[in-house]
Amino acid sequence: MAIFRQYIAPFFVVLIFIIALVAVSSRIFLPSDMAAPAPVEESGEVGSVNTPLFTLSTLSGQSPQRTASPSLSV
C-alpha cells in the first residue's frame, strides 16, 4: 500500500495535471474564431425552452403532448 501512496498516486496526479495543461494550452493554436467562447443566442422570450422537433413519443407513433411554456411576467 505504501508503494501506491508514494509512487503511483502522485504519478496519476501529475499525469492528470499535464493532460489538463496541454488541453488548456492548445487553445493558442486554434483559429481565432474557434478560440473564443461560444455565442449565446437570445430567444427574446423569458423562460422559453427549445423543444426538439422529434421526440421519442413522435418517433414511436404516439401523438406528441405539447404544453405551453410558462412565461414569466416581470
JOMO-V995162 format. One record per run of one state. SS is the DSSP state (~ for helix, > for strand, _ for the rest). FROM is the first residue (numbers start at 1). LEN is the number of residues. If there is no record, write none. Layout:
# JOMO-V995162
ss=<SS | SS>
from=<FROM | FROM>
len=<LEN | LEN>
This chain:
# JOMO-V995162
ss=<_ | ~ | _ | ~ | _ | ~ | _>
from=<1 | 2 | 30 | 32 | 36 | 56 | 60>
len=<1 | 28 | 2 | 4 | 20 | 4 | 15>
